[in-house]
Amino acid sequence: MKTGVAAAPQGAAAIVHLASEDDAGGADPVQRARAFAEPLLAGQMLDTGEEALTHADGTAAVLQQIGGSPALCATAYLVYASDYLQRPEEVISKAFGASYASLVKLTRKLVQIQRAARGGLPAEGDTALQTERVRKMLLAFSRDLRVVLLRLASRLQTLRWHATTRLPCPVALATESLQVFAPLANRLGIWQIKWELEDLAFRFMQPQEYQRIARLVDEKRAEREQSVAAVRDQLAALLAGAGLHADVQGRPKHLYSIWKKMQGKGLDFSRVFDTRALRVIVDDVAACYMVLARVQQAWEPVDGEFDDYIAKPKVNGYQSLHTVVRDGEGRPLEVQIRTRAMHEHAEHGVAAHWMYKEAGTKGYTGVSVAGETGDRVAEARKAVLRELLAWERDFAAQGAGEGAPERAAASKGAGKAAGTAGEGGERIYVFSPQATVIDLPAGGTPVDFAYALHTDLGHRCRGARVDGAMVPLNTRLVSGQTVEIIAAREGGPSLDWLNADLHYLASPRSKSKVRAWFNAEQQAQTIARGREAVEKLLQRLGRTAMERQALAEQLGFRNAEMLFEVVGKDEFSLRNIETLLRPPEPPPDDDHVQLRAPRSAGGGRGGVLVVGMDSLLTTLGKCCRPAPPDAITGFITRGRGVAVHRSDCSNLRQMAATSPGRVIEVAWGEPRGDKTPVYPMDVVIEAADRGGLLRDISEVFAKEKVNVTGVQTQSTRDGSTARMTFTVEVADASRLGTVLAQIHHVSGVRHARRK
């Protein structure tokens, strides 16, 4: 094949212009790419049975025919050569540039998807698998428009090879070509590929019908084309003689189009009048009707075969005059008459307004187009992508069965229609300002869009513009809209976004991102609360210099953060840390012989008498702190003599129940010596916590001349209540009543009692 590729022809589709780029000087990229790929592809066979190098040559030739640039044609070789490289993206990026490497990567992924799914492609019936693959194709196309041209050219070359070699074409391959690739080419205005794909797929899928239609068309294709050319020249001369400036074009009707019209309208071949057609393009609407008059004067009109789509345009905006006449030999000829603007819309749709050859927007070829040109190229890209979205919707509706019209209407409708979709896993596709397609679930909102772009952008989302207009953040988006996010410099999501009744989020991914943010925030607050509690404890114990990580490891935690978190959740008591850093004193051993009597009570030499015995060692129970004139009872211990308890002591009752034989009667004796014995007692006080509380209570004890030997204080977590235990020494328990009465008068004291 010839590897030199000419510039894109004037009649090339808009997407071909948009996806092409003007190459800088230097060696022909097609020659370089073919020389690079030839040693890799020579002798290699594709899964269809075609030689890889032959397929690459054919694909490049198709791209050349539709007006692709040399750079676009060169990628045909690089895509297939990449299958035989160990690190294809890296190698191609170094040899040809990042733009080629990106295109190769996207195309290879798409080819893998198609190859994997083609084996399960049904010829008819359930098309869920096809629809899902079409959506993946759409996303690949949206990232680089050159991918769609490569795939269309590659598929056409595959069908051409099967036709040339007369080898059977797999039904699944032909079905996919007819159901997916031909409608795609039709949407994008690439008519050369669309018509040839349809005819070839028709030939392989229904060979008998194809041959029948071919026989009905009594002329060979070349002869039909010559016939159309002759009539075209005749009409052009007629209009020129009438002073009408017109561009007359002609083409024969393709076999698949003829068969489809016969099937769709139930017509006999003799009633298919547009097997040959002419198209007349003029400058204005008035000229359209003048041409119509000349045509119907020159040839015989066919009754009932005239449509005025200028006065009454089609729903999609199509405008044209259609008439059928019989030429001099009596053969039917369809004539379409339209203005140039109508023709552009009919041929290319919205994409026809932007016919640029610039080097593409950022992400196409590595060249960034700025300013007005960049905006126009972005608009062009959006126009083509909207056609891709419409193609995807049409395909999905086509496979939806009886509900297809309703589903198609819902997907094409306004916002209120889009709000009811989504239960069946439907998707919408919206644009970023840079014309990137974002895939969202039906019912998706600007917040979902922000999270799809970047998690941090979603957190900071504060407003949105849809097609240039400010909208609420819970607005349900529709396919084809352009969304721009207004974000704060910092901040997080709103808790309202998780309220299902407010409809801020439709994407499960967005919901999980918002929940994760709030979970992380709550965890940080919990850790901070736990850290503060641990720091206060270490400060009170005088261990502020201790490493927090070492402390956590000693307590069995992986790190200090985990320790702070469980402390902040009240799942780990600070007493465990206090026990580790300050081990408690071991409890007294009952079997240990106490050599000294308690200092306060004077032991058995004066404080307590054991009935029937003398000089027997006695100790006062710390649990109940007995003192005269309390009723007391003794309990014989092992090694500590007789333990004296108040008769109503709960510990005494438990010990007497288990060892009743060790209970002994005791009584208060007369003091010996000059000093009056004193006895320790515990006073429990509960009060509203405030500054100076401990000082005020201590002043009461000092005023009453009561010696305080110990005090313990504890405050509740919220700091509202203080609980204090004072250990005091008094000679008589009755003396304590006066002291407690004075304590009750202290501000904030709620309760004061003997323990």
C-alpha positions in Angstrom: 0.0 0.0 0.0 1.0 3.6 -0.4 2.0 5.1 2.9 2.0 8.7 1.9 -1.3 10.2 3.2 -2.8 13.3 1.7 -4.5 16.0 3.7 -8.1 15.4 4.9 -10.5 15.8 1.9 -13.0 18.6 2.0 -15.9 16.1 2.4 -14.5 14.4 5.5 -16.7 14.1 8.5 -16.4 16.6 11.3 -15.0 14.1 13.7 -12.2 13.3 11.3 -11.2 16.9 11.2 -11.5 17.2 14.9 -9.4 14.1 15.7 -6.7 14.8 13.1 -3.6 17.0 13.7 -1.2 18.7 11.4 2.2 17.0 11.7 5.3 19.1 12.2 8.1 18.8 9.8 10.4 15.7 9.6 10.0 12.1 8.4 6.5 10.9 7.4 5.0 9.4 10.6 3.3 6.7 8.6 6.6 5.5 7.1 8.2 5.6 10.5 5.4 3.7 12.2 5.3 1.0 9.5 9.0 0.5 9.6 8.8 0.2 13.4 5.9 -2.3 13.3 6.9 -4.4 10.3 9.4 -6.7 12.0 7.0 -7.1 14.9 3.9 -7.9 12.8 5.4 -9.9 9.9 4.1 -13.4 10.1 1.8 -12.8 13.1 -1.8 -13.7 12.8 -4.8 -12.1 14.4 -7.6 -14.1 16.0 -9.7 -13.6 12.8 -7.0 -15.4 10.8 -5.8 -12.2 9.0 -2.1 -11.4 9.0 -1.4 -8.6 11.5 0.7 -6.5 9.1 -2.0 -6.8 6.3 -4.6 -5.7 8.8 -2.6 -2.7 9.9 -2.0 -1.7 6.2 -5.7 -2.0 5.5 -6.7 0.0 8.6 -4.3 2.8 7.7 -5.7 2.8 4.1 -9.3 3.2 5.5 -8.2 6.1 7.7 -6.6 7.7 4.7 -9.8 7.3 2.6 -11.9 9.1 5.3 -9.4 12.0 5.5 -7.4 11.1 8.6 -4.0 12.8 9.1 -0.7 11.0 8.7 -0.4 10.9 12.5 -3.8 9.2 12.8 -2.9 6.7 10.1 0.4 5.9 11.8 -1.3 4.8 15.0 -2.9 1.9 13.1 0.6 0.3 13.0 1.5 1.2 16.6 -1.7 -0.2 18.1 -1.1 -3.7 16.6 2.7 -3.6 17.2 2.1 -3.0 20.9 0.7 -6.5 21.3 4.2 -7.8 20.7 6.1 -5.4 23.0 6.9 -6.1 26.7 6.2 -2.5 27.9 4.3 -1.0 24.9 3.3 2.3 26.4 6.8 3.0 27.6 8.5 2.0 24.4 6.1 3.9 22.1 6.2 7.0 24.3 10.0 7.1 23.9 9.9 6.4 20.2 6.9 8.5 19.1 5.7 10.6 22.0 3.2 10.5 24.9 0.2 11.2 22.6 0.7 8.0 20.6 1.3 6.0 23.8 -2.0 7.2 25.3 -3.9 6.3 22.2 -2.3 2.9 22.1 -3.2 2.2 25.7 -6.9 3.2 25.3 -7.3 1.3 22.0 -5.7 -1.9 23.4 -8.0 -1.8 26.4 -11.0 -1.5 24.2 -9.9 -4.3 21.9 -9.5 -6.5 24.9 -13.0 -5.7 26.1 -14.4 -6.5 22.6 -12.5 -9.8 22.2 -13.5 -11.0 25.7 -17.2 -10.2 25.2 -17.6 -11.2 21.5 -17.9 -14.9 22.3 -21.0 -14.3 24.4 -22.7 -11.9 21.9 -26.2 -13.0 21.1 -27.4 -12.5 17.6 -30.8 -11.5 18.9 -32.7 -11.3 22.1 -31.0 -10.1 25.3 -28.5 -7.4 24.5 -27.4 -6.5 28.0 -23.8 -7.7 27.3 -23.7 -5.5 24.1 -25.1 -2.5 25.9 -22.5 -2.8 28.7 -19.7 -3.1 26.1 -21.1 -0.1 24.2 -20.9 2.0 27.4 -17.3 1.0 27.9 -16.6 1.9 24.3 -18.2 5.3 24.8 -16.0 6.1 27.8 -12.9 5.0 25.8 -14.0 7.2 22.9 -14.6 10.2 25.2 -11.0 10.2 26.4 -9.6 10.3 22.9 -11.7 10.8 19.8 -9.1 9.1 17.6 -10.0 5.8 19.2 -13.4 5.7 17.6 -11.9 6.3 14.1 -9.3 3.5 14.7 -12.0 1.0 15.7 -14.3 1.8 12.8 -11.4 1.5 10.3 -10.2 -1.7 11.9 -13.6 -3.3 11.8 -14.2 -2.3 8.1 -10.8 -3.8 7.2 -11.8 -7.0 8.9 -15.0 -7.3 6.9 -13.2 -6.4 3.7 -10.7 -9.2 4.3 -13.4 -11.7 4.8 -15.1 -10.6 1.7 -11.8 -10.6 -0.4 -10.7 -14.0 0.9 -14.2 -15.4 0.8 -13.6 -17.0 4.2 -16.7 -17.3 6.4 -17.2 -14.3 8.8 -18.3 -15.2 12.3 -22.0 -14.3 12.8 -21.2 -12.5 16.1 -18.6 -10.3 14.3 -21.0 -9.4 11.5 -23.9 -8.8 14.0 -21.7 -6.5 16.1 -20.7 -4.6 13.0 -24.3 -4.0 12.0 -25.7 -3.4 15.4 -22.9 -1.3 17.0 -20.3 0.0 14.5 -22.5 1.0 11.6 -24.9 3.0 13.8 -21.9 4.6 15.4 -20.5 5.6 12.0 -23.9 6.9 11.1 -24.1 9.1 14.2 -20.7 10.6 13.5 -21.4 11.3 9.9 -18.7 9.0 8.5 -20.9 7.8 5.6 -18.3 5.9 3.6 -17.7 3.5 6.5 -21.4 3.3 7.5 -22.6 2.2 4.1 -19.8 -0.3 3.5 -20.2 -1.8 7.0 -23.9 -2.3 6.5 -23.6 -3.9 3.1 -20.7 -6.3 4.2 -22.5 -7.3 7.4 -25.7 -7.9 5.5 -23.8 -10.0 3.0 -22.4 -12.2 5.8 -25.4 -12.4 8.0 -28.1 -13.1 5.4 -26.3 -14.2 2.2 -29.4 -15.4 0.5 -31.3 -12.1 1.0 -28.2 -10.2 -0.1 -28.0 -12.2 -3.3 -31.8 -11.8 -3.9 -31.6 -8.0 -3.6 -28.5 -7.9 -5.7 -30.3 -9.8 -8.5 -33.3 -7.4 -8.2 -31.0 -4.5 -8.8 -30.6 -5.3 -12.5 -27.5 -3.3 -12.9 -24.0 -3.8 -11.5 -22.9 -1.2 -9.0 -20.5 0.4 -11.5 -23.3 0.6 -14.1 -25.7 2.1 -11.5 -23.1 4.7 -10.6 -22.5 5.6 -14.2 -26.3 6.0 -14.6 -26.6 8.2 -11.6 -23.6 10.3 -12.9 -25.3 10.8 -16.3 -28.5 12.0 -14.7 -26.5 14.2 -12.3 -24.8 15.9 -15.2 -28.1 16.3 -17.0 -29.7 18.0 -14.0 -26.7 20.2 -13.4 -26.8 21.5 -16.9 -30.6 22.1 -16.6 -30.2 24.2 -13.5 -27.2 26.1 -14.8 -29.2 27.0 -17.9 -32.0 28.3 -15.6 -29.4 30.6 -13.9 -29.6 28.6 -10.6 -26.3 28.1 -8.8 -26.4 24.5 -7.3 -24.2 21.7 -6.3 -25.6 18.4 -7.6 -24.5 15.2 -6.0 -25.5 11.6 -6.7 -25.0 8.2 -5.3 -26.7 4.8 -5.8 -28.7 3.3 -3.0 -26.8 0.6 -1.1 -28.2 -3.0 -1.0 -28.8 -3.0 2.7 -30.6 0.3 2.6 -32.9 -1.1 -0.2 -33.6 -4.3 1.8 -34.2 -2.4 5.0 -36.8 -0.1 3.3 -38.5 -3.1 1.8 -38.7 -4.8 5.2 -39.6 -1.7 7.2 -42.4 -0.5 4.9 -43.5 -3.8 3.5 -42.8 -2.7 -0.1 -42.1 -4.7 -3.2 -38.9 -3.8 -5.0 -40.8 -2.1 -7.7 -42.1 0.4 -5.2 -38.6 1.3 -3.9 -38.1 4.5 -5.8 -34.8 5.6 -4.2 -32.5 2.9 -5.5 -30.9 5.9 -7.3 -30.8 9.3 -5.7 -29.6 12.8 -6.4 -29.0 15.6 -3.9 -29.1 19.3 -4.9 -27.5 21.8 -2.6 -28.4 25.5 -3.1 -27.8 28.8 -1.2 -31.2 29.6 0.2 -34.7 28.3 0.7 -36.2 30.1 -2.2 -33.7 28.4 -4.5 -34.9 25.0 -3.1 -38.4 25.5 -4.5 -37.1 26.9 -7.8 -35.0 23.7 -8.3 -38.1 21.6 -7.3 -40.1 23.3 -10.1 -37.4 22.7 -12.7 -37.0 19.0 -11.7 -40.7 18.3 -11.9 -40.9 20.1 -15.3 -38.1 18.1 -16.7 -39.2 14.7 -15.5 -42.5 13.0 -14.7 -43.3 13.2 -10.9 -44.4 10.0 -9.2 -47.8 10.5 -7.4 -47.7 10.5 -3.7 -43.9 10.7 -3.5 -43.3 14.2 -2.4 -42.3 15.4 1.1 -41.8 19.0 2.2 -39.5 18.7 5.3 -38.6 22.4 5.0 -42.1 23.6 5.9 -42.5 20.8 8.4 -39.1 19.7 9.6 -38.6 16.3 11.2 -38.4 16.0 15.0 -34.6 15.9 14.9 -34.5 19.1 12.9 -33.9 17.6 9.5 -35.0 19.8 6.6 -35.1 19.0 2.9 -37.4 18.6 -0.1 -37.9 15.0 -1.3 -39.5 14.1 -4.6 -39.4 11.1 -6.9 -39.5 11.4 -10.7 -39.0 9.1 -13.6 -36.1 9.8 -16.0 -36.2 9.5 -19.8 -35.9 5.7 -19.6 -38.8 5.4 -17.1 -36.6 4.5 -14.1 -37.4 6.1 -10.7 -35.0 8.7 -9.4 -35.2 10.3 -5.9 -34.1 14.0 -5.7 -33.4 15.7 -2.4 -33.1 19.5 -2.4 -31.7 21.5 0.5 -29.7 24.5 1.5 -26.0 24.2 2.5 -27.0 24.8 6.2 -29.6 22.0 6.0 -27.1 19.7 4.4 -24.5 20.3 7.0 -27.0 19.6 9.8 -28.2 16.5 8.0 -24.7 15.2 7.3 -22.9 15.9 10.5 -25.5 17.2 13.0 -24.2 19.5 15.7 -20.6 18.5 15.0 -20.8 20.2 11.5 -20.5 23.7 13.0 -16.8 23.1 14.0 -14.6 21.9 11.3 -11.1 22.4 12.7 -7.8 20.8 12.1 -6.0 22.3 15.1 -4.0 20.0 17.3 -6.8 19.1 19.6 -7.5 20.1 23.2 -5.3 19.1 26.1 -5.1 15.4 26.4 -5.5 14.7 22.6 -1.9 15.1 21.4 -0.2 16.7 24.3 -0.7 20.2 22.7 -2.8 22.6 24.7 -5.0 25.0 22.7 -5.8 28.1 24.6 -8.0 31.1 24.2 -10.9 31.4 21.7 -9.6 28.6 19.5 -9.3 26.3 22.5 -12.9 27.0 23.5 -14.2 26.3 20.0 -12.3 23.0 19.8 -13.7 22.1 23.2 -17.2 22.9 21.9 -16.5 20.8 18.8 -15.4 17.9 21.0 -18.6 18.2 23.1 -20.7 18.2 20.0 -19.1 14.9 18.8 -19.4 13.4 22.3 -23.1 14.4 22.4 -23.6 12.4 19.3 -21.8 9.5 21.0 -24.1 9.8 24.0 -27.1 9.8 21.6 -25.7 6.7 20.0 -25.4 5.0 23.3 -28.9 5.9 24.3 -30.3 4.6 21.0 -28.5 1.4 21.4 -29.6 0.9 24.9 -33.2 1.6 24.0 -32.9 -0.7 21.0 -32.2 -3.7 23.3 -34.7 -2.8 25.9 -37.5 -4.8 24.4 -41.1 -3.5 24.5 -40.1 -0.7 26.9 -37.6 0.7 24.4 -39.5 3.9 23.4 -40.2 4.8 27.0 -36.6 4.2 28.0 -35.3 6.2 25.1 -37.7 9.1 25.9 -36.6 9.0 29.5 -32.9 9.1 28.6 -33.4 11.9 26.2 -35.9 13.9 28.2 -35.4 16.9 30.5 -34.3 16.8 34.1 -37.6 15.7 35.5 -37.5 12.6 33.3 -34.0 11.8 34.3 -35.0 11.9 37.9 -37.1 8.7 37.5 -34.4 6.6 35.9 -31.7 4.6 37.6 -33.5 1.7 39.2 -32.3 -0.6 36.4 -28.6 0.5 36.7 -28.9 3.1 34.0 -26.1 5.6 33.5 -25.8 9.2 32.5 -22.8 10.9 30.9 -22.0 14.6 31.6 -19.1 16.8 30.6 -16.5 18.7 32.5 -15.6 22.2 31.3 -12.6 20.6 29.6 -15.0 18.3 27.6 -14.2 15.1 29.6 -17.0 12.7 29.9 -17.9 11.6 33.4 -20.0 8.5 33.9 -22.6 8.8 36.7 -25.6 6.7 37.8 -29.0 8.0 36.6 -30.2 10.7 39.0 -26.6 11.8 39.7 -26.1 15.3 41.1 -23.3 17.9 40.9 -21.9 16.6 44.2 -21.6 13.1 42.6 -19.9 14.7 39.6 -17.4 16.5 41.9 -16.6 13.2 43.7 -16.1 11.5 40.4 -13.5 14.0 39.4 -11.6 14.0 42.7 -12.4 13.1 46.3 -11.0 16.3 47.7 -13.0 18.4 45.1 -16.1 16.6 46.3 -15.4 17.4 50.0 -14.9 21.1 49.1 -17.9 21.4 46.7 -20.0 24.4 47.6 -21.9 25.2 44.3 -22.3 24.2 40.7 -23.1 25.6 37.3 -24.9 23.4 34.8 -24.6 24.6 31.2 -23.5 28.0 32.6 -26.4 28.5 35.0 -26.2 28.2 38.8 -28.2 25.2 40.2 -28.8 23.7 43.6 -26.4 20.9 44.6 -29.2 18.3 44.6 -30.2 19.0 41.0 -30.5 15.7 39.0 -28.2 15.8 36.0 -29.1 14.7 32.4 -26.8 13.2 29.8 -25.0 15.8 27.7 -24.9 18.6 30.2 -21.7 20.5 31.1 -21.0 20.8 34.8 -18.6 23.2 36.5 -17.9 22.8 40.3 -17.4 25.8 42.6 -15.3 24.7 45.5 -14.0 26.3 48.7 -10.3 26.4 49.4 -10.7 24.1 52.4 -13.5 22.4 54.3 -15.5 19.2 54.3 -18.9 17.8 53.2 -22.2 18.6 54.7 -24.0 16.1 56.9 -27.1 16.9 54.9 -25.6 15.1 51.9 -26.2 11.7 53.6 -29.9 12.5 54.1 -31.6 10.3 51.6 -34.7 12.5 51.6 -32.7 15.5 50.3 -31.3 13.7 47.3 -27.8 15.2 47.3 -26.1 11.9 46.4 -27.0 9.1 44.0 -23.6 7.4 43.6 -22.7 4.7 46.2 -19.1 5.8 45.8 -19.9 9.4 46.7 -21.8 8.2 49.8 -19.0 6.1 51.0 -16.5 9.0 50.5 -18.7 11.3 52.6 -19.2 8.7 55.3 -15.4 8.1 55.4 -14.8 11.8 55.9 -17.2 12.0 58.9 -15.8 8.8 60.3 -12.3 10.2 60.1 -13.4 13.5 61.7 -15.1 11.7 64.5 -12.1 9.5 65.0 -9.8 12.5 65.2 -12.0 14.1 67.9 -12.0 10.8 69.8 -8.2 10.6 69.6 -7.9 14.2 70.8 -10.2 13.6 73.7 -8.2 10.4 74.7 -4.9 12.2 74.3 -6.0 14.9 76.6 -7.1 12.5 79.3 -3.9 10.5 79.1 -1.8 13.7 79.3 -3.6 14.9 82.4 -3.0 11.5 84.1 0.7 11.5 83.3 0.9 15.0 84.6 -0.7 14.1 87.8 1.6 11.1 88.2 4.7 13.1 87.4 5.5 11.0 84.3 5.2 13.7 81.6 8.6 12.7 80.2 7.5 9.2 79.4 7.4 8.3 75.7 3.7 7.9 74.6 4.6 5.2 72.1 6.4 3.2 74.7 3.4 3.5 77.1 1.1 2.3 74.4 3.3 -0.8 73.6 3.5 -1.7 77.3 -0.3 -1.6 77.4 -0.5 -3.9 74.4 -1.4 -1.3 71.7 0.4 -1.0 68.3 0.8 2.8 68.6 -0.2 5.7 70.8 -3.0 6.7 68.5 -4.8 3.4 69.1 -4.4 3.9 72.9 -5.8 7.5 72.7 -8.8 6.2 70.6 -9.9 3.6 73.1 -9.5 5.9 76.0 -11.5 8.6 74.1 -14.3 6.0 73.6 -14.3 5.1 77.3 -13.3 1.6 76.3 -10.1 1.6 78.3 -9.9 2.8 81.9 -7.2 5.2 82.9 -6.9 3.1 86.1 -5.0 0.5 83.9 -2.4 3.2 83.0 -2.2 4.3 86.7 -1.8 0.7 87.8 1.0 0.2 85.3 2.9 3.4 86.3 2.2 3.2 90.1 1.5 -0.4 91.2 -0.8 -0.6 94.3 0.4 -1.7 97.7 0.0 -5.4 98.3 -2.9 -6.3 100.6 -2.0 -7.3 104.2 -1.4 -11.0 104.7 -3.6 -12.5 107.4 -1.0 -15.0 108.3 1.7 -12.4 109.0 2.2 -11.7 112.7 1.7 -8.0 113.5 4.2 -6.9 116.1 2.9 -3.4 116.8 -0.5 -2.4 117.8 -2.2 0.5 115.9 -0.9 3.9 117.1 -4.3 5.5 117.2 -6.3 3.1 119.4 -3.4 2.0 121.6 -3.9 -1.7 120.8 -5.1 -4.0 123.5 -3.4 -2.0 126.3 -6.2 0.3 126.8 -8.6 0.7 123.9 -10.4 -2.6 123.7 -10.9 -5.4 126.2 -11.6 -9.0 125.2 -14.1 -10.5 127.5 -12.6 -13.2 129.7 -9.0 -12.5 128.5 -6.4 -9.9 129.1 -3.4 -8.5 127.2 -4.6 -10.0 123.9 -3.5 -8.2 120.7 -6.4 -6.3 119.1 -6.7 -4.3 115.9 -9.4 -2.0 114.6 -11.1 -3.0 111.3 -10.3 -0.5 108.5 -13.5 -1.4 106.7 -15.8 0.1 109.3 -13.4 2.2 111.5 -15.0 1.5 115.0 -14.8 4.1 117.8 -16.4 4.6 121.2 -19.3 4.4 121.9 -20.0 2.1 118.8 -21.3 -1.4 119.5 -18.4 -3.7 118.6 -17.7 -7.4 118.0 -14.4 -9.2 117.8 -13.2 -11.8 115.2 -10.2 -13.9 115.8 -7.7 -13.7 112.9 -4.8 -15.8 112.0 -1.7 -14.0 113.1 -3.1 -10.6 113.9 -5.0 -11.3 117.1 -8.6 -10.1 117.4 -9.9 -7.7 114.7 -12.5 -5.4 116.2 -15.4 -4.4 113.9 -18.6 -2.4 114.4 -21.4 -4.9 115.1 -23.3 -3.7 112.0 -20.2 -4.1 109.7 -21.0 -6.0 106.5 -17.6 -7.7 106.4 -18.1 -9.0 109.9 -21.4 -10.5 109.0 -19.8 -12.3 106.1 -16.9 -13.6 108.2 -19.2 -14.7 111.0 -21.4 -16.6 108.5 -18.4 -18.6 107.3 -16.6 -19.0 110.7 -19.0 -18.4 113.5 -16.7 -20.1 116.0 -14.2 -17.3 115.6 -16.5 -14.5 116.7 -15.7 -13.2 120.2 -17.2 -10.6 122.5 -15.3 -7.4 123.1 -15.9 -4.1 124.8 -14.3 -0.7 125.1 -11.9 -0.5 128.0 -10.7 2.3 130.2 -7.8 4.3 128.7 -4.4 3.7 130.2 -1.9 6.4 130.8 -2.3 10.2 130.5 -3.2 10.3 126.8 -6.7 9.8 125.6 -6.7 7.4 122.7 -8.1 8.6 119.3 -9.6 6.5 116.6 -9.5 6.9 112.8 -12.8 7.4 111.0 -13.7 8.0 107.3 -16.0 10.9 106.4 -17.6 10.8 102.9 -18.6 14.2 101.4 -20.4 14.9 98.1 -20.6 18.5 96.8 -20.9 20.6 93.7 -17.4 21.0 92.4 -16.0 24.5 92.7 -12.8 26.4 93.4 -11.9 26.6 97.1 -14.2 23.7 98.1 -11.4 21.6 99.7 -10.1 24.6 101.5 -13.5 25.5 103.1 -14.1 21.9 104.3 -10.6 21.7 105.7 -11.2 24.9 107.7 -14.2 23.2 109.4 -12.1 20.3 110.6 -9.4 22.7 111.8 -12.0 24.9 113.6 -13.4 21.8 115.4 -9.8 20.7 116.2 -10.2 17.4 114.4 -7.0 16.0 113.0 -7.2 15.1 109.3 -4.7 12.3 108.4 -5.8 11.6 104.8 -8.0 12.9 102.0 -9.0 11.5 98.6 -10.9 13.6 96.0 -12.5 12.6 92.7 -14.5 14.7 90.2 -17.0 13.4 87.6 -16.1 13.6 83.9 -18.2 16.7 83.3 -16.7 18.4 86.4 -20.0 19.1 88.1 -19.6 16.9 91.2 -16.8 16.3 93.6 -16.6 13.3 95.9 -14.2 13.5 98.9 -13.2 11.0 101.5 -11.5 12.4 104.7 -9.7 10.2 107.2 -9.9 11.9 110.7 -9.0 11.0 114.2 -11.5 11.5 117.1 -11.7 10.2 120.7 -15.4 9.7 120.5 -17.7 8.9 117.6 -20.4 11.2 119.0 -17.9 14.0 118.5 -18.2 13.5 114.8 -21.9 14.5 114.6 -21.0 18.1 115.5 -18.4 18.2 112.8 -20.7 16.8 110.1 -23.4 19.4 111.0 -20.8 22.2 110.4 -19.8 20.6 107.1 -23.4 20.6 105.9 -23.3 24.4 106.1 -20.4 24.7 103.6 -21.6 26.1 100.3 -22.2 23.4 97.7 -22.1 20.4 100.1 -25.0 18.0 99.4 -24.1 15.0 101.6 -21.7 14.5 104.5 -21.7 11.2 106.5 -19.5 8.8 108.3 -18.5 5.9 106.1 
